[in-house]
Amino acid sequence: MSEDPDARTAASADAPTESERPITFRDLFAIREYRALYLSLVTNWVGDYLARAAITVLVYEQSQSVLLSAAAFAVTFLPWVIGGTLLSALVERYPYQRVLIAADIYRMVLITLLLIPHLPIPAMLLIVFLAALGTPPTQAARSALQPLVVGREMLPIAVATNATSVQAAQVFGYLAGAALATAINPQVALIIDVITFAVSALLIAIWVRPRPAAHNRAERRHLLRESAEGYRLVFGSTTLRSIAIMVFVLTMFAIVPEGLAAAWAAEGDTDPAARGLNQGLIMAAGPIGFVIGGLLITRFAGPALRDRLVRPLAVLSALALVPALAAPPAPIVALMVALSGAAQGGVVPTLNGKFVLILPHGYRARAYGVMQTGLQFSQFGAVMVTGLLADHFRLPAVVGLWSVGGTIALALLAYRWPSSAAFAAATDAAAESQPPPPPPAPVAPVAPPAPPRPAVATTSVTPERQ
């Protein structure tokens, strides 16, 4: 298989075309640039989650304050909330490869500062915030670069592969980071995080081909205007708006058990060890379910079936949590959360793939920033509202009724979901904005053939390897 997906051609007239035969993980990972992007993604996220778990332990050990420990975790989301769209718009001005390398080196240097002994907690929080500023441009650049690397046909399976891998990295990073921080030393997890940034930068520098920026200097306008164009694009298009609202609402209702897991576990058991186990079960169930659902749907469902499953799976993601009204024990809650996560894993990668395919070239990073900012707001708001309600009412009842509302909202969105023809038309329109593939690398001139030699009887000649 060719490294350049745009250069693939059919082997013969009778052979199935790329669009007709199913695309497999083997096809995807045969692309060298995608392998580098994927390994960079996984190392980035494992390192990030290791560091988040370790930093919360480090802050708690120094302060003995749950609030400050929670602040050390929450501060990593602030860059998306206060400037995610601006940072994403900035990405379009520079080559994506250069952005990825610069952001990795920037975060590597800042996380290294956390290794300084006896660092004051305010300084830690400031460093964590500054390091987190590198996350929006990294994710936006990777999202915008991916269609150029894998091509439009392989994009849905690439998005699904990335989404499930990030969930797996979250489970592994949190568990490993907490274990390293409590059993050995938080500094060990931070050192590993520093190494992951260095590895990621090397992967991108060596194996990802440089490409020109999406916008040259003559096309640039004020950064605020460019950022606003991202919002107009997402919410001015029927198909993009439908996907965005579906994702925001879906995550708004599905995130609640994870956000309230500690309090939910405390209500169910007075034994501290049992509470910790129950909290871990509830928090890990969602990502594990997401991975399982994503792998099953991606591997065994074709594009048409995945499209048909969007509406029922979206509704199921909230419906699966409605039995919380009966206040089941923690293992049952974990099963409910896993089922909800599996439904999300089946639908979110499909929606992500559709979203990216509809985006015109030059707007992908900005649109990604709009989506991530909306996701942070929706999840933060859902956890805060349900947490406030749970202070006055029984937590299972709050989660159950919240999920009833989510089921109704998602059913209404499913009813008004655009037709397949609308998505196809939007995808075709975006395809026209796709830049042409880069020219092939120059080939060294071939020496003219030597004059023919006289044939020698009874002698077989083996052709030279070119």
N, C-alpha and C positions, 0 to 999 in steps of 0.2 A: 504494500500500500504506500502511496506517495506521502511524503511529509506534508505537502501542501494540499489541504482538502479541496481547494478551488481548482486544482489541476487534475483531479481524478477524471478518468474517462472510462467508458465501458469497454470491456475486453472484446466484445463482439456484439453484433446486432441481436443475437439470440440471448445474450446474458441479461439478467435483471439489472435495472438501473439502481443507483444508490437510493433513490426515493422509494423504490418498490420493495427492496429487500430490507429486512430488519437490521438496524444498526446495533452492534453489540459493544460490550465494554472492551473487548479486544480491539475492535476498530478504533475506539476512542483513544485507548492508551497506546496505540501504534503511532500516534502523533507525538513527536518528541517534544515540541513546545508545550503541548498540553500536559505531558508528564511533568515537566518542570514547573508549570503553573500549579498543578495539583499538589505536588510535593511541597511547594512553597506555601500553599494554602494550609495544608495539614500541619506543617511545622509551625506556622504562624499561630494557628488557633490552639494547638496543644500548648505552646509556650504561653500564650495569653491566659488560658484558663489555669495553667500551673501558677502563673504569677498572681492572678486574682485571688486564688485560694491561699497562696503563701502570704500575700500582702495583708489580707484580712487577719490572718493569724499573727503576723508580725505586729500589726497595729494593736491588736487586742492584748498581746503579751506585754506591750509597753504601757498601754493605757488602762487596761482592765475595763474598758468602756465598750459596750455593745454598740452604742450609737456611733462612735468613731470607727469601729470595725466595719459597720454597715456603710458608713460614709466612704471608706476606702474602696469598697466594692462599687457603690453607686456612682462615684466620681468618674468611672470609666465610661459611663453613658452620656455624660454632660457634653462632650464635643459634638455628638450628633444633634443634641437638642438645641444647643446655642449657635452652632455654626456648621452643621453637617452639609447643608446645601451649598454654602459658600465654598467650603473646601472641595466639594465634589465638582463644582463649576470650575474651580481653579485647575483641576486635573486635566480638563479638556485643552488647556493651553500648552501642555508639555507632552513629550512622548511618554506613553504609558510605562514602558520598560524603565525609563529614567525615574519616574515617579515611584515605582515599586522599590527600586534599589535605594533611592534617597530616603524613603519612609522607613525602610528596614534599618538603615544605618542610624537614622535619627532616634528611633525607639531603642535600638541597642545601646546607644550612648547614655540615654536617660535612665534606662533600667539599670545600667551599670552603676549609676550614682546611688541607687538604693542599697548597694552593697557597703556603703560607707558606714562604719560602726556608730551606734548611738545617734543616728540621725533624728532630729526632732520630728514629731508627728506632723505638724503643719507643713514642714518641708517635704515629708513623704507624700502627703496628699497633693501638694503642688506638683511634685515630680510625676506622680501617677497621672494627674490631669494632663500635664504637658505631653507625656508619652502617649496618652490616649488620643491626642490631637492627630497622631499619625495614622490612626485606624480608618477614619473616613476616606482620606485620599487613597489609601491602600486598597480598601474594598471597592471603591468606585473605579479605580484604574483596572483592577483585576476583572471586574464585571464588564467594563467596556472593551477590554482586550480579548476576552474569551471568544466572542463571535468571530473576530478576525483570525483567531488561531484554529478553531475547530470547524468553522463554516456553519452555515445556517442549518444544514440537515442534521448535524450532530449536536447542535446546541442544546436541545431539550434534555438529552441523556447526560450531557456534561453538567448542566445545571442541577439535575437530580443527583448525580454522583457527588457533586460538591456539597449540596445541602445535607445529604445523609452523612457524609464524612465529617462535616462540621459538628453535627449532633454527636457523633461518636467521639470526636475530639473533646467535646464539652464534657461528656461523662468521664472519659479517661483523665482529662486535665484536672477536673475538680477533685476526683478521687485521689489521683497521684499527688497533686499539689497539697491537699490537706494531709495526706499521709506523710509526705516528706517534711512538711512544715511542723507537724506535731511530733513525729517520731524521731526525726533527725534534726533539721534546722531549716527555717524559712529561706536562709541564704542559698541553700542548695537548689531549691526550685527557681530562685531568681537567676542563678548562674546558668541553669539549663535554658531559661527564657532568653538570656543574652545569646547563648550559642544558637538557639533556633533562629534568631534574627540574622545572625551571620550566615547560617546555612541557606536561609531563604534568599538573601541578597546574592549569594554566589550562584544559586540555581538560576535566578532570573538573569544575572549578568552573563552567564556562560551559554545557556540554552534557549533563551527567548530572544528572538530577532528584533532589532530596533525598527521602529516604524515612526513615521512623522506624526506630529501632534494633530489632533482632530481639527483644531482651529489654528491657522497661522496668525502671525502678528497683525496683519491687515484686517482680519475678521474679528479681532477682539473688540469688545465693548466694556462698559463698566461691569465689574464683577457682580454687583447687586442686580443689574439688568439681566445678565446671563443666568443668574440663579433664579430670577423670577420667570425666565423663559422655561425653565425646567418644570415649574409648577403649572404654567399655562399649557405646556405640552401634555403633562400627565392628566390634568383635570379638564382639559379642553377636548380630549378625544373620548368618544363613548367607550371604546374597547379598553383603553388604558385606564380610564376612570373606573370602569367596572371591576377590573382586576385589582386596582389599588384599594378600593373600598372593601372588596371581598377579603383581601389579605388583612387589612386593618381590623375589620370586625372579627374575623376568624381568630386572630391572635389575641384580640382584646378579651375574648371569653375563654380561650384555651390556656392563657398564661396564669390564671387566677390560682389554681391548685399549687403550682410551683411557688408563686409569690407568698402564699399563706401556709406553706407546708410546715414551718416551724410551729406556728400557733395551732394548726390542725393536729399535729402529732402530740403537742402538749395537752390538748383537750382529751385525747383518747387514752393516755397512759400517764401514770405518775412516776414510773420508773425512768430515771434519766437515760439509762442505756437503751431501753426500749424506745424512748422518745427519739433518740438519735437515729436508731435503725429505721423507725417509721418515717422520720423526716427524709432520710436518704432514699427510702423506697419511693416516696411520693415525688421527690425532686428528680430522681433518675428515670422514673417510669416514662415521662413524656419524651425525653430525647431517645430513649431506647425504642419506644413505640414508633417514633418518627423514622428512625433508621430502618426498622423492620418494614414499615409501610412503604417507605420510599423505595427500598430494594425490591420488594415484591411487585409493586406497581410498575416500576421502571423495567424490570426484567421480564415480566410475563404479560404485560398489557401493551398493545400497540398504540400508536398515536391516536387513532380514532376512539378506542376504548377509554384511553386516559381522558380525552376530552369529555366523553359521556359521563365519566365518574366524578367530574369536578363538582357538580351540584349536590349529588347525594353525599359525597364524602365531606364536603364543607358543612352541611347540616349535621352530619354524624359527629363532627368534632366537638360541637357544643352539646348535642343530644346525649352523648355518652356520659356527660357529667351531671345530668339531671338527677340520677338516682342518689346523688349526695343528699337529697332531701331526707332520705331514710337514715342518715347518719351511720353508714356502714363502718366496719373496722378498717384500720389503715391498709392491710393487704388488699382488701376489696377496692378501696380508694385508689391504690396504686394500679390495679387492673383497669379501673375506669379511666385513669389518666393515661395509661399505656394505649388503650383503645382510641382515646381522643388523639394521642400523639400519632398513632398509626394512620388515622384519617388525615391528619395534617400532612404526614409524610407522603400520602398518596396524592394530595391535591396541591400543596404549595410548590413543589418543583415544577409541576405542569404549568401553574400560573406564572411562575418565574420565567419559564421558557417562552411562553406566549408573550409576556411583557417585553422581554429583550428582543424577540423577533419583530415586534411591532415598532420598536424605537428606531427612528432614523439615525444614521451615522452622525456623530458629532454631538449627540444629546444623551448618550447612554450613561455617562458618569453623573451628569446633573440629575437625570431621572432616578438613578440609583440613590443619590443623596436625598431626593424627595421621599422615596419609599422608606429609606432607613429612618429618616426623621419622623415620618408618620408612625412607623412601627414603635419607635421609642416612646413617643407621646401616648399612643394607644395603650401600650403595655404598662407604662408608668401610671397613667390615669386609672386603668382598670384595677391594678393592685392597690392603689391608694384609696379608691372609692370603696372597694370591697373590704379592705382592712378597716376603714372607718366604720362601715356598717357592722363588721364583725365585733367591734368594740361594744355594740349595743344589742346585738341579736346573736343567736346561735350560729356559729360559723358554718356548719353543714347546710343550714337553711339558707344562709346568704349565698353560698356557692351554688346550691340547687336552683334557687330562684333566678340568680344571675344567669345560669345556664339555660333556664327556660326562656329568658329574654333573648339570649344568644341564638337559640334554636329558631325562634320566631324571626329574628332579624335576618339570619342567614337563609331561611326559607324564602323570605321576601326577595332577597338579593338573587337567589337561585331562580325564582320565578321571572325576574326581569333580566336574566342573563342574556347577553347578545347572542345572536345566532352564529352558527359555524361560518356562514357566508360572510358575516360582518368581520369576523376574525381573519378569514382568508383574504378579504379585500385589504384590510389594514396591513397584513403581513406583506402582501404583494407591493403595496405602496412603499413600505419601508425598504423592501429589497432594492428598489430603484435608487435609493440613496447610498447603497453599499459601495464603498470605494473599490476600484478594480484591484485584483490581486497584484502583489508586488512582482516586478519583472524577475524572471529566473536569474540565478547567479550566472555570471559569464563562464563559459566553458573554454578551457584551454584549447588552442588550435591543435588539430590532429596532424601529425606529420604525413606528407604524401606517401602513398604505398610504394614499396620498393619494386623495381622491375621484376617481372616474373622470371622465375628460375626454370631451367630445363627440367622436365619431369624425369624422375629417376625410377626405373622399373623396380617392382617388388619392394618399394619403400613406402611406409605409411607416414604421413606428416601430421603432427598434432598442432592445431592452430594456437598461436600465441594468445595469452590472456590480455584483453585490453584494459 
